[in-house]
Amino acid sequence: MSLSTAELRRTARGAADEFTRHDLLTYSSAIAFQVLYAVVPLALLALAGLSLTGERSVYTDHVAPTLQHHLSRDAFRIANRTATKVMASRALFWGTIGFLIALWGVGASLRAMMTPLNTTYGSRETRSWLRRLLVSLAGGFAVVVCVFAAAAAVLGGRLLHVHGVAAVGVFLGRWLAALTFLLAAIAVILRAVPAKKRPFRWITVGSLLSAACWIAATVGFGAYISAVSYSSFYGGLGSVILLLVYLHVAAIAFLLGVTVDAVLQKEETRKHRRGRGRTRAGR
């Protein structure tokens, strides 16, 4: 799909208008809060999985040092104590009941996306409450699998002790695999969440656009927080506030990608109809 400068300008203006008209900034806040509620049980579920499979060293050798580098001292102490307790004595609970809690949280996040995605894509919600619940849980399960697969690709690559050209290949390979799994998670959301099933082609375009917006937002947010000390404003709550702000930014980026996708689809449909009209007129 190639767009001229004028078409790009028109698409950007249309996306901005649609984003404002559908009040997607408000919906992004709701999505961010639901995702925040799902993050903690997902993290504890992952820790339980490491404990039950005998891979606690993945946390102690790789995850914990990263958390210590990015979190405040108090926040890391709480997080590390919780992680150690889960892996030592609560692994079975979080590996069973905790999975259901995490799945419910992710499903709630998908249900929070239904109204904004239906509005953006012009879909009328006709599904019953029970069907929406089942769709959100099934989609949530697929998203959890994709997210854990992406995390396994990133962390698994660190366990391979290679050097030179092989190290570069492993680095690129693990991040490419992680990006592929994340794109699959977005594709699941765009397929399952809207009331009207979308063509696979537009699911692919929407996934790429949403991922591109999310990556750009992540890079920009990372540059921003490197210059701002949240702990000086919020003290021990700085890490929690930072996570919530990031989730809000990520939700905005996701909905922005979806909006651009919808505008592009409408523009292509308009061109197609215009072309058919000219063809009929020329007969």
Buried (B, 14 or more C-beta within 10 A) or exposed (E): EEEEEEBEEBBEEBBBEBBEEBEBEEBBBBBBBBBBBBBEBBBBBBBBBBBBEEEBEBBBEBBBEEBBEEBBEBBBEEBBEBBBEBBEEBBEBBBEEBBEBBBBBBBBBBBBBBBBBBBBBEBEEEEEEEEBBEBBBBBBBBBBBBBBBBBBBBBBBBEEEEEEEEEEEBBEEBBEBBBBBBBBBBBBBBBBBBBEEBEEEBBBBBBBBBBBBBEEBBEEBEEEBEEEEBBEEBEEBBBEBBBBBBBBBBBBBBBBBBBBBBBBBBBEEEEEEEEEEEEEEEE
